[in-house]
Amino acid sequence: MPDHVLPGDPPIPLILRRSARAKRISLRISQLDGRVTLTLPKRLAEREALAFARQKEPWIRGHLEARQEDVFVGHGAQLPIGGKMLQVVPGAGRRIEIAVNHIVVPGPPERAGRRLGAWLKEMARDRLAGACDDYAAVLGKPYARITLRDTRSRWGSCTSDAGLMFSWRLIMAPPEVLDYVAAHEVAHLAQMNHSPAFWAEVTRLYGAYDSPRRWLRREGNALHRYKFT
């Protein structure tokens, strides 16, 4: 539940958070779900934070209007798979199949989103496992396991015991982006940091990585728009 609401058309829910480290009021709008969060110093009065929000109202509304709306996946919806936009269409039979410009999802319409989401997760696991196998062989260091999650804050991670984690939504990104993230996390098996030595390993495994890294920064958040419920 929001802490407060900024009046208007429409009203905007506001979440207030206090931080002992905050020196001033800060404002953040999530590109994932549109939540507006005000972080304020521990002893600052709430009225000052609300006055700050009212002052920034045109900016807040502008960013919310520019935010892309969520897409609820089902028959007729369009979504990217491997970086290519495909339309979800019904079909006969039992198997989900990708065609030139669409993806066929048989079965009851009300289950199309959930079924396609599960199918994409399996595709992501196969694709990421293959990429990680190849990169780990070049690196000369094996990984222990691969875990898929629907993370919002990071696309992948590597633990100290050689466990790799990835966002399954990478399967919707262009193949070179998925490959870059796989190489990035495999490189952490040798360098658990982001030192020049680490980036040298990424370059050795993947090659020039600036383009896919920029794509993630520019387009990555949009992959969370797609809801498979």
C-alpha angles and dihedrals in degrees: 000000000000119000094221141356128231104222120234142084101331105012113233120223113226126204115205120203128180123215129188088210096051114107096182141008115287129190127209132180115197112229088203101060106357095247114162112216127186116198114198138178116271097254100036116118115249091231089065091053091049091049088052090052091050089051090052095042096113090051092047094049092046092055093045091051091050092051113104115245123245119266116219104209117230140112109326096022123119125222138161121258115180088352094302122111112237131179118232110233134176121248147168126265128038107276129089109231135185117224130180099283104002145040120230115223111181124199136055113345092230090061098045096096096048093044093049091047091054091047092051091051091056091047090050092051093051093046095046093044090053093049093046092048090055095046094044090053091054091046092048093227123105124219122226102221146337122234125188123209139163095245123173102190100051140018096217145350141193124216128212090254092058098261116150123207127189139177108249088217088078086086087072092055124082112283093248090058092053090047092051093052090048091051091046093056095041089053087060088067085073100029118030092194141053097255125140087264090058094051089047088058091049090052091048092051101038109012125224105008104179095099099053090040090055091047091057092050093047103036107014098093091057090067088071091062091080114092118196099193 
